[in-house]
Amino acid sequence: MSARLDPSGTAARAVVIFAGDPRREARSKGLPPRLLSALHSRIASSAGSLPAIDLFFAFDAAGGIRLDSSGTSCELACGSALDRKVSAVLQILSARYDAVVLLAGDLPGVDPDVLEAALHSLESSDPAAAIGPSGDGGFYLAGFNRAPSFDWAALPWHGERLALELARALGAAGFELTILPRCDDIDSAGDAIRLARAAAGPIRSLILGIMLRSPALPEPHGSPSRPFTASLHVRAPPSPAPL
């Protein structure tokens, strides 16, 4: 493990983009090989525009996960299960940072105002957490000012209630919880085209530019909206800009 995990030595806030294995994930979702890597760069640009941020990428590695940041790298031997990777990343970074925000790597983009609202919400209470739900029932963002001690493996990682059950687990653990605006992620080529058409400016051009060079694209499809609600220690974020 690298002895230097905090690249700046001064930033109190860490943002982690869970990039996994971009090419393997692109194949499994029927996406062009370079789309997810291009989106990772876009998300990193948005996160990097905020002050006092150390930015990390979390990549799949043999036996666990690799954290990369500013030319430094460390590997965490935590197994291949996503719950173990999330827990391991939170444990090591929460010991060094006042706030840690985890971001999904398959987002069409992330609004810096929403990300700043998540980070701001982690300053008011201890413990505090923030969740950004996605339309499939999961979450695209999870932020914490301390690592939760509950069993991450008990959450329904492959179901439609992941965000809700995470909110319940955090509430039961005494966390003050902020729910952020919904942002859908990309699970298929159809999702990519649908979300690009709903976006504006550079994100739309980026996704469509890559997708339209790929052969045999499926027709865009939508998914029904599932409103996310939680009644446990929930408060609204401080007026983020809409996604």
N, C-alpha and C positions, 0 to 999 in steps of 0.2 A: 504494500500500500504506500502511496506517495505520502510524504510527511508534510506536504504543502497543499492543503485543500482550499485554503482561503487565498485566492489569487491577489486581491488588493491589500489584504491585511487590515482594511478599515471598514469595508461595507458591512452593514448589519443585516442585510437582506439577501437571500439567495433565491433564484428562480431556476428550476430544473425542468428541461424539456425532455420528456421520455420519448426518445427516438427509436428505441428497440433495435431491430434490424431492418432498415428502410427498404432494401431490395426484396427481402423475403416477405415483408408485410405488403409491399406493392403487388407482388405476385399473387398473394392470397386474396387480395381485394380486387384483382383485375385492373390495376392502375399502371400507367406508364412507369418505368423503372425510376426515373429521376423526379417524379412529382413530389413524393414525400420529403426528399432531401431539399427541394426548392421551398417547400412549405416550412421546413425546420428553419431555414435561413430567414424566411419572412417573420416567423414568430420570434426568433432571436433578435431581429432588428427592432421589433416593437418593444420587447422586454429590455433590450439594451439602451433604449431611449430614456428610461427612467433613471433617476439619480440613485446613487448608493446601492447598486445592484451588482452582485456577482452572479454570472450566468454559467450554468452547467448543462451539459448534454449527458443523458443516461443511455448508454448503448448496451445491447445484449453482449455478454461475454461468456466464455466457457465456465460453467459452474456459478454464474451470477450476473453481475452488472458492472459496467465500467463507467466511471464519472470522469468526464473531460471538461477542462476549463482553462482557457488562456495558456495553452501549452503544457499544462500539468494534467496528470491522469492518475487514477487509482482504481483498483478492482476490488469489488466486494464479493466474497464467496458466500452467496446467500441462496443458491439454488435457482431453478428456472421459473418458479411460480411467481406471478406478478405480485401477489400479496407480500411475498418475502422480499422482493426487490423494493417495493414501496416502503416497507418497514425499515429495511436496511439503510436506504437513502435518508429517510427522516431521522433515524437514530444518529447517524454520523454528522449530518448537517445541522441538526437542532442543537448539537453540543457546541457549535461554532457560530451560529447565527441567531438573531432575535426573531426572525421570520423566515419561513421556508414555504415557497409556493411551487407546487408540482403542476406542470402543464402537459396535456396530451400532445403528441407529435403529429396527429392527423387532423389538425384544425385548419380551416381555410385561412385563418388569421386570428389574431387576438387584439382587441382594442386596448391600447395602453391605459386609457382611463379606467377600464374595468380591472385591469391588473393592478393599477395603483389603488383602486378602491379596496381590492382584496388585501393588499399589503397594509393599507391604513387601518382596516378593520381589526388587524391583528395587534394593534398597538393599545387598544382601549381596555382590554381585560386579559386576565391570565387565569386559566387557559382560554384561548380563543381560536376559532377555526373559520374558514370560509370555503364554500362549495359553489362551483359553477356547474349546474346540471346541463346535460346534453339531451337531445330529443329522444335518444334510444333508451333513456333511463339510467345511463351512466353519468360520469362527470368529466368535464374537460379541464377543470381546475380544482385543486384542493390545497388550501393554505393552512399553516399551523404556526403558532408561536411556542409550541412545545410538542414533542413526539407523543402521540396517544399511546396508552399502554394496553389497549384492548387487543383482542385476537383478530388480526386482519384477515386471517384465513376463513373466519366465520362469515364474512360478507359474501353476498351472491355475485361474484365477479363476472359471471357470464349470463346474468339475468337482467330483467328490466327494472329491478328495484335497487340497483347498486347505490345510486345517490341517496335515495330515501333511507336505506338501511345504514349507510354511513352517517347520515344526519342523526338518526336515532342512536347509534352507538356513541357518537360524540356528545349528544345531549345527556345520555346516561352517564357519561364520564365527566360531566360537569362543564363542558366547553360552551362558551357563548358563541353562537353560530350565526354567520352572515350568509345569506343566499344571494348569489349574483345572478345577472341576467343569463338566460339560456343561450347556448351557442352549440350548434350541431357540428359533429365531426364527420369525417369522410370514411365510410365503410365500404364503398363500392364506386365504380366508375360513374354510375348514375347519380350517386350522391355528389360526386365532384362537380359534374356539369350543373346539377340543380343548384348547388350552393354558389357556384361561380356566377350563374345567371342572376342570382339574388344579390350578389355583391356588387360593389362599384369600384371603379378605378383600377389601381395596380393589381389587386388580388384577382379580380375578374380576368384581366388580361393575362396574368401569370398562369392561372389554372387552365383557362380555355386554350391559351397558346400551346401548352404542353399536351392537353387532352386531344386537341384537334389534329395533332401530328401522329396520334396513335391509331392504328387500324381497328376496325370492328368494334366501335364504341356502342354500348347499349343505349336505348332511349332513357332519358332522365326519368327518375321516379321520385315520388314524394313519400313521406312517412307521416302517419297521423301524429298530431301534436299531443303530447301527454303532459299536462301541467304538473309541475313539481310542487309539492307542498310538504311542509314539516312544521310540527307544532312544538318542538323542543328547543327552548332558548334561542329563538330565531329573531334577528332584527334585520332591518333593511340596510343595504350599503349606503355610503354617503354620496348619493346622486351621481352614479357613474353615467357616462354617455352611453346611449343605446347601441347594441351591437347591430 
